[in-house]
Amino acid sequence: MRLNKEYWEGRYATENLGWDIGSVSPPLKSYIDQLPDKEATILVPGAGYGYEAIYLFESGFQNTFVVDIAGKPLEKIMAECPDFPEDQLLHMDFFELDLKEFDLVLEQTFFCALLPSLRTVYVKKMHEILRKGGKLAGLFFDFPLTENGPPFGGSKAEYQYLFRPMFQIHTLERAYNSIGPRQGNELFFIFEK
């Protein structure tokens, strides 16, 4: 299976959007609400329709960037939030991103949408684009990894194994405020470069 640009454009064209919950994910909203630095440079990769990115921007985080391989989600963000700077909506493959020095990367269903063979590449890329002391935070799914996906699952032990060599693990625990269908299947995490 190739989860390439055509694949994701097709998912949007057919509205096959099982990951789309229609609003900001409650665990991420809680996290965003306690972020102190409105000047922080933030990236939301594979943001889908960008609920978290829009929420960040409208909450005063003007240096919020989105990168997505599909064009339709970026168009939707522009339609929903016309003030969002167009040059901060990056229509490209995350792995080709050459921007660096992000203070925060917010993870929401991007990691689980990648082929599991790309997980070590993901870790290296996140380490590359974050400034020293920058954080990767968000949600990972916690259910058995299978070949059927996306979404592809994973476990706390796997995430520790993958990220510990390059990141300090501050938090990696069951999300207490997941939406009903994801209750018990999400881990909230904060990792620091």
Backbone as a ProteinNet text record, in pm:
[ID]
protein_1_A
[PRIMARY]
MRLNKEYWEGRYATENLGWDIGSVSPPLKSYIDQLPDKEATILVPGAGYGYEAIYLFESGFQNTFVVDIAGKPLEKIMAECPDFPEDQLLHMDFFELDLKEFDLVLEQTFFCALLPSLRTVYVKKMHEILRKGGKLAGLFFDFPLTENGPPFGGSKAEYQYLFRPMFQIHTLERAYNSIGPRQGNELFFIFEK
[TERTIARY]
84.9	0	88.8	56	129.6	39.5	78.8	1.8	60	45.2	105.7	2.8	42.1	-44.8	-177.7	-172.8	-295.3	-388.9	-330.4	-410.5	-486.2	-414.8	-478.4	-575.3	-541.3	-636.2	-765.2	-750.3	-867.1	-952.7	-889.1	-965.3	-1048.6	-991.3	-1066.7	-1175.8	-1145.8	-1244.2	-1368.2	-1348.9	-1461.2	-1514.1	-1458.8	-1497.6	-1480.8	-1379.3	-1347	-1251	-1307.1	-1227.8	-1254.5	-1228.1	-1255.9	-1187.4	-1078	-1004.2	-1064.9	-1153.5	-1205.6	-1315.2	-1287.5	-1388.1	-1471.4	-1440.6	-1524.1	-1494.7	-1395.2	-1359.5	-1220.8	-1174.4	-1045	-1054.1	-954.3	-948.6	-937.1	-1022.6	-1019.3	-882.1	-805.5	-674.4	-582	-589.6	-505	-553.5	-684	-738.1	-689	-695.1	-647.7	-500.3	-422.3	-278.7	-253.8	-320.4	-304.6	-342.8	-451.1	-499.9	-400.1	-304.4	-206.8	-69.7	-59	68.1	89.6	206.8	226.4	276.6	351.1	422.5	349.7	278.8	202.3	293.1	422.3	516.9	577.1	545	602.7	574.6	672.6	656.5	612.4	493	427	396.5	416.1	382.4	278.5	176.8	79.4	92.1	156.8	175.1	54.4	21.9	-90.5	-215.1	-247.4	-346.7	-491.2	-515.7	-654.9	-721.7	-843.9	-915.1	-870.7	-768.1	-697.2	-765.8	-850.5	-920.2	-821.3	-715.5	-615.3	-537.5	-501.4	-426.4	-509.8	-635.7	-724.6	-741.5	-759	-775.1	-649.6	-532.5	-407.5	-403.2	-428.5	-419.4	-518.3	-641.5	-744	-722.1	-637	-602.1	-479.4	-429.7	-319.4	-183.8	-178	-51.2	-37.1	9.2	13.3	121.1	218.8	326.9	297.1	173.2	131.5	142.2	205.7	223.2	152.2	106.9	45.5	117.2	146.9	199.9	110.9	66.7	-16.6	12.9	14.5	42.6	-77.7	-196.5	-319.5	-358	-414.2	-451.3	-583.7	-681.4	-815.7	-819	-742.6	-746.8	-695.8	-597.1	-543.7	-645.7	-717.1	-824	-932.7	-965.1	-1069.5	-1024.9	-897.8	-847	-860	-823.5	-835.4	-980.8	-1071.7	-1213.3	-1266.7	-1223.6	-1272.2	-1204.4	-1081.4	-1002.7	-927.9	-998.8	-938.7	-814.7	-796.8	-680.4	-555.1	-571.4	-455.7	-359.2	-232.9	-139.6	-118.3	-142.2	-131.5	9	110	246.9	282.1	188.9	207	127.1	62.4	-7	76.9	148.3	248.4	194.2	174.4	121.9	240.1	280.6	398.1	407.1	499.5	529.9	607.4	559.8	625.4	774.7	810.2	949.1	1040.2	979.9	1058.5	1064.2	1004.3	1002.5	1144.8	1181	1315.9	1316.3	1200.6	1195.6	1245.8	1310.1	1362.6	1333.7	1374.3	1364.4	1221	1137.3	1003.4	1015.6	931.9	925.5	838.2	739.6	644.8	594.5	586.2	513.9	398.8	277.2	157	111.7	110.8	80	-64.1	-138	-276.7	-307.7	-304	-336	-243.1	-131.4	-36	51.7	111.2	199.2	127.7	4.1	-69.1	-111.3	-104	-141.9	-24.5	95	214.6	235.6	292.1	329.6	426.3	409.3	498.1	646.8	678.2	818.3	880.4	797.4	846.5	863.9	839.2	840.8	977.8	1083.1	1216.2	1252.1	1206	1229	1153.1	1030.9	949.3	1024.6	1077.3	1148.4	1266.2	1344.6	1461.3	1419.1	1311.5	1265.7	1215.9	1142.6	1095.1	1213.2	1313.7	1432.4	1501.3	1504.7	1569.8	1499.5	1365.7	1292.6	1266.4	1287	1266.7	1395.6	1382.3	1498.2	1535.7	1656.1	1696	1600.8	1544	1444.1	1302.7	1288.6	1155.9	1081.9	950	868.1	785.7	772.7	678.7	572.8	447.9	341.9	215.3	131.8	4.4	-44	-100.2	-164.5	-112.9	-88.1	-60	-170.3	-203.6	-298.1	-230	-308.1	-260.7	-350.8	-322.2	-387.2	-290	-307.2	-205.7	-176.7	-48.5	-3.1	-36.4	-108.9	-140.7	-99.5	-109.2	-79.4	-198.2	-314	-434	-435.9	-444.7	-448.6	-441	-437.3	-438.2	-576.2	-582.2	-470	-396.3	-266	-182.6	-161.9	-171.1	-160.3	-17.4	-2.2	127.3	107.3	216.2	208.6	303.4	279.3	364.3	509.2	529.4	666.1	733.5	658.8	716.3	754.5	667.1	694	816.4	828.4	947	1072.8	1068	1182.1	1222.2	1122.6	1148.7	1204.5	1145.9	1175.9	1285.4	1306.2	1399.8	1541.8	1593.2	1729.8	1747	1641.2	1654.4	1574.8	1487.2	1398.7	1394.1	1374	1344.8	1193.5	1151.8	1009.1	958.6	881.8	825	693.7	611.3	479	449	395.9	345.8	247.5	122	21.3	-115.2	-202.2	-336.9	-406.6	-463	-538.4	-668	-693.8	-812.8	-935.7	-914.3	-1025.3	-1043.7	-1015.6	-1038.3	-1186.8	-1219.9	-1360.1	-1404.3	-1534.1	-1588.5	-1533.2	-1537.6	-1489.9	-1341.3	-1263.8	-1118.7	-1078.9	-1178.2	-1150.1	-1072.4	-961.7	-879.6	-784.2	-787.4	-702.3	-607.2	-592.7	-502.8	-405	-280.4	-177.6	-141.1	-148.7	-104.6	44.4	120.4	264.5	322.8	433.9	518.3	661.6	730.3	870.5	949.8	1068.1	1152.1	1282.9	1322.6	1451.3	1563.8
-119.1	0	124.6	218.9	345.8	455.6	509.9	618.3	751.1	774.5	891.6	1003.8	1107.9	1223.7	1182.8	1096.3	1053.5	979.7	897.9	823.9	921.6	1019.4	1111.3	1206.1	1251	1334.1	1254.8	1126	1039.9	1026.3	1015.4	1004.7	1130.8	1247.9	1371.8	1383.8	1343.5	1353.3	1269.3	1155.7	1066.6	1086.2	1187.5	1215	1091.5	1011.1	893.4	938.2	1003.6	1075.8	1023.5	897.7	835.9	902.5	973.2	1039	1171.7	1227.6	1362.4	1361	1424.2	1426.8	1554.5	1645.9	1764.1	1881.5	1866.3	1974.3	1947.5	2040.3	2023	1902.4	1817.8	1703.6	1754.8	1708.8	1761	1754.3	1643.8	1646	1754	1778.1	1880.4	2020.7	2040	2170.4	2202.8	2105	2127.3	2164.4	2097.8	2126.2	2266.5	2299.1	2431.3	2541.7	2519.2	2621.9	2656.8	2568.9	2600.9	2640.9	2653.3	2697.3	2845.4	2882.6	3021.2	3116.9	3068.3	3156.6	3172.6	3283.6	3308.7	3334	3358.9	3381.2	3250.4	3139.5	3010.1	2979	2917.9	2871.7	2726.2	2699.9	2570.7	2509.8	2379.6	2306	2199.8	2191	2083.2	2004.8	1887.7	1809.9	1721.4	1706.2	1620.9	1659.8	1787	1844.9	1813.8	1747.1	1726.1	1861.8	1873.2	1999.8	2107.8	2078.8	2182.4	2240.1	2162.4	2216.7	2267.6	2190.3	2231.7	2353.6	2354.5	2468	2596.1	2587.3	2704.6	2750.1	2653.1	2687.9	2758.9	2706.8	2772.4	2915.9	2931.8	3063.6	3161.6	3117.4	3205.1	3231	3148.8	3169.6	3258.4	3312.9	3408	3353	3225.8	3166.1	3191.2	3312.9	3356.9	3287.1	3224.5	3154.9	3005.8	2974	2835.2	2800	2688.3	2636.7	2502.6	2473.2	2344.6	2289.4	2160.7	2094.5	1974.6	1963.7	1850.4	1816.1	1687.8	1639.6	1659.6	1671.4	1691	1838.9	1886.1	2026.4	2063.2	1972	2005.1	2049.4	1985	2033	2176.2	2212.9	2348.3	2449.9	2412.7	2499	2518.4	2410.8	2417.7	2509.2	2500	2588.1	2734.1	2764.5	2901.6	2948.1	2859.3	2896.1	2920.5	2838.6	2849.7	2963.9	2994.2	3093.8	3180.5	3273.5	3351.6	3431.8	3460.4	3537	3450.9	3320.1	3231.7	3261.9	3294.6	3331.9	3216.9	3246.1	3143	3083.2	3165.1	3112.9	3023.8	3009.1	2917.2	2788.5	2776.5	2654	2589	2485.1	2425.5	2298.4	2307.1	2193.2	2111.4	2013.8	1934.5	1811.6	1725.8	1607.8	1651.9	1614.3	1649.3	1616	1503.1	1458.4	1542.7	1630.3	1722.1	1863.1	1880.4	2010.2	2051.4	2175.3	2220.8	2331.4	2366	2461.8	2393	2471.5	2416.6	2514.6	2477.3	2562.9	2583	2480.1	2488.6	2473.6	2548.8	2535.9	2417.1	2388.4	2282.3	2220.4	2088.2	2017.6	1946.5	1971	1913.6	1794.8	1678.3	1552.2	1510.7	1490.3	1443.6	1361.3	1231.9	1133.2	1136.9	1207.2	1204.9	1080.2	1057	942.2	811.8	795.2	669.3	651	758.3	749.5	712.2	715.3	678.8	527.8	475.1	333.9	311.3	204.8	179.1	177.4	145	145.2	284.8	390.2	527.9	584	503	556.5	606.2	535.3	584.1	710.4	720.1	840.7	958.7	933.9	1035.4	1090.5	1000.7	1043	1132.4	1091.4	1169.7	1305.9	1307.8	1434.4	1529.9	1475.8	1560.5	1619	1538	1585.5	1695.8	1678.8	1775.3	1910.5	1911.5	2037.5	2113.2	2048.4	2116.1	2184.5	2299.7	2364.5	2284.8	2306.8	2242.6	2288	2195.5	2227.4	2232.7	2219.6	2217.4	2090.7	2095.8	1982.1	1924.2	1793.9	1719.1	1670.1	1708.8	1674.2	1639.3	1559.9	1525.5	1389.2	1319.8	1191	1083.4	966.8	844.9	745.4	662.7	555.1	445.2	382.1	271.3	150.8	82.5	-45.2	-124.6	-256.1	-339.8	-296.9	-295.5	-263	-379.5	-349.4	-450.3	-394.8	-477.9	-430.7	-359.7	-366.1	-300.4	-155.5	-65.8	74.4	158	286.6	359.7	365	386.9	413.1	284.4	301.5	193.5	215.8	111.5	122.2	127	105.6	104.7	94	91.4	73.8	169.1	187.7	272	224.6	93.7	38.7	71.1	59.4	90.2	238.5	325.8	468.4	505.2	445.3	469.9	425.3	308.1	254.2	345.6	394.3	478.5	615.8	678.2	819.2	842.2	749.9	772.7	807.2	750.4	787.2	935.2	1003.9	1142	1243.3	1196.3	1286.3	1247.6	1349.5	1324.8	1306.4	1196.9	1167.5	1227.5	1336.2	1399.8	1332.9	1306.1	1248.9	1148	1033.4	933.4	849	892.6	828.7	829	742.8	732.6	868.2	912.9	1039	1017.8	1104.9	1092	1156.8	1241.4	1319.9	1297.7	1176.4	1142.5	1145.4	1162.9	1151.1	1006.2	984.9	852.3	737.9	747	634.9	604.2	698.2	676.7	655.8	656.3	640	510.8	521.8	405.3	364.9	436.3	401.8	513.8	616.6	726.4	749	776.1	814.6	960.2	1042	1180.5	1183.5	1261.3	1262	1401.6	1424	1541.9	1492.2	1510	1472.6	1600.8	1609.1	1728	1690.7	1771.7	1750.7	1794.6
0	0	0	-84.3	-86.2	-32.2	79.5	140.1	92	-37.5	-100.9	-116.7	-187	-208.4	-271.4	-373.1	-441.6	-345.8	-259.5	-161.1	-71.7	-15.9	77.8	8	-113.8	-189.8	-215	-242.9	-264.1	-139.9	-25.4	100.2	122.9	93.6	109.8	3.9	-118.7	-227.2	-198.2	-132.3	-101.8	39.8	110.5	249.7	338.4	311.1	391	500	602	700.8	841.8	863.9	992.9	1110.3	1085	1193.1	1232.3	1150	1169.9	1276.5	1391	1498.1	1495.4	1401.7	1381.9	1473.2	1559.8	1652.5	1709.4	1791.5	1857.4	1950.8	1947.4	2038.3	2182.3	2274.9	2412.1	2480.7	2468	2533.5	2476.6	2346.1	2286.1	2322	2330.5	2372.1	2512.7	2602.5	2740.2	2742.1	2658.9	2651.9	2595.3	2485.5	2423.3	2521.9	2597.2	2689.3	2799	2825.8	2929.9	2874.5	2740.8	2682.2	2712.5	2766	2809	2700.7	2603.1	2510.6	2377.7	2364	2241	2120.6	2144.5	2035.7	1983.4	2045.8	2007.4	1860.7	1797	1659.1	1665.8	1612.8	1630.2	1494.3	1483.3	1361.4	1393.3	1306.6	1313.7	1182.7	1186.4	1063.3	1034.1	905.3	868.1	944.8	941.1	1032.1	997.3	885.2	846.2	827.8	873.7	856.2	955.2	1033.3	1106.7	1228.3	1295.2	1412.4	1517.1	1542.5	1640.2	1591.4	1463.5	1408.3	1414.5	1377.6	1383.4	1528.1	1617.8	1759.7	1811.5	1775.9	1815	1762.9	1633.7	1569.9	1633.3	1652.3	1709.4	1858	1922.2	2063.1	2078.4	1966.3	1972	1933.9	1896.2	1852	1701.5	1668.7	1529.2	1447.1	1513.5	1443.4	1430.8	1397.6	1379.2	1231.1	1204.8	1069.2	1056.6	936.5	904.1	782.4	784.6	665.4	636.5	512	471.5	326.6	298.8	163.1	70.8	129.7	52.1	53.3	-56.5	-68.3	-3.8	-6.5	41.5	188.1	276.7	414.5	429.9	352.7	361.2	309.3	204.2	152.2	257.8	328.2	432.2	546.6	584.9	690.9	647.7	522.4	472	472.2	435.1	432.5	573.6	669.2	807.2	882.7	845.5	918.1	816.1	750.3	641.3	680.4	810.3	854.7	870.5	860.4	875	759.7	789.3	682.1	583.1	456.7	353.4	346.1	375.1	368.1	487.9	581.2	694	673.7	558.2	518.4	409.7	444.8	357.1	291.6	160.6	85.1	35.5	117.2	83.3	172.4	138.5	217.2	341.5	458	583.3	581	522.9	525.1	435.3	354	270.6	329.9	445.2	512.7	548.8	513.4	546.5	652.5	705.4	816.2	942.7	1028.4	1152.9	1265.8	1383.6	1502.1	1550.7	1535.5	1594.2	1745.1	1816.8	1962	2001.8	1918	1948.4	1819	1816.3	1711.4	1781	1732.2	1791.2	1707.1	1768.1	1699.9	1726.3	1616.5	1626.9	1502.6	1514.3	1408.9	1287.1	1294.6	1183.8	1191.4	1306.7	1327.8	1292.1	1336.2	1315	1169.3	1089.8	948.9	859.7	916.8	840.4	844.1	737.8	740.1	856.1	932.1	1045.1	1008.1	884.4	840.9	843.5	852.8	854.8	996.5	1096.7	1233.7	1277.6	1244.5	1285.1	1207.2	1082	1001.7	1062.9	1110.2	1177.7	1299.2	1382.4	1503.2	1466.4	1367.4	1325.1	1270	1191.4	1133	1242	1339.3	1449.5	1525.7	1549	1619.2	1538.2	1407.8	1318.4	1316.4	1318.1	1299.5	1429.5	1544.1	1671.7	1717.7	1779.5	1840.8	1965.8	2017.2	2142.1	2252	2324.5	2426.5	2371.3	2238.3	2177.4	2214.4	2202	2244.9	2129.6	2133.5	2050	2147.1	2124.7	2218.9	2143.3	2205.8	2144.7	2185.9	2089.1	2115.7	2022.4	2080.7	2004.5	2036.7	1938.4	1965.6	2044.9	2130.2	2212.6	2187.5	2077.7	2047.8	1962.5	1956.4	1890.9	1747.3	1715.7	1580.7	1488.9	1381.6	1281.8	1146.1	1044.7	909.2	847.1	913.9	862.5	910.3	819.1	855.7	729.9	742.3	867.3	933	1064.1	1152.8	1190.9	1213.7	1262.2	1411.8	1487.2	1632.4	1680.3	1807.5	1873	2022.4	2094.8	2239.7	2311	2438.1	2521.4	2514.7	2522.2	2517.9	2384.8	2274.3	2142.8	2133.8	2181.9	2173.5	2258.4	2375.2	2458.3	2384.6	2325	2251.8	2135.2	2061	1944.2	1980.7	2081.5	2108.3	2212	2304.1	2414.2	2368.7	2258.5	2218.8	2182.5	2139	2092.7	2173.5	2259.9	2334.2	2481.7	2563.7	2704	2714.8	2772.9	2785.3	2916.7	2905.7	3024.5	3064.2	2965.2	2990.1	2880.4	2918.8	2823.9	2902	2901.3	2985.1	2917.4	2966.2	2911.2	2922	2810.5	2810.5	2889.9	2983.8	3068.2	3004.8	2905	2849.8	2699	2652.8	2511.9	2480.4	2353.1	2313.1	2334.3	2348	2378.3	2295.4	2161.6	2080	2096.5	2147.8	2163.6	2309.7	2398.3	2541.6	2564.9	2636.5	2667.1	2557.1	2443	2328.4	2287.6	2373.6	2340.8	2455.2	2417.2	2513.1	2486.9	2591.7	2580.2	2612.9	2535.4	2557.7	2540.7	2609.2	2591.8	2592.2	2479	2465.5	2437.3	2492.6	2473.1	2406.3	2306.5	2238	2331.8
[MASK]
+++++++++++++++++++++++++++++++++++++++++++++++++++++++++++++++++++++++++++++++++++++++++++++++++++++++++++++++++++++++++++++++++++++++++++++++++++++++++++++++++++++++++++++++++++++++++++++++++

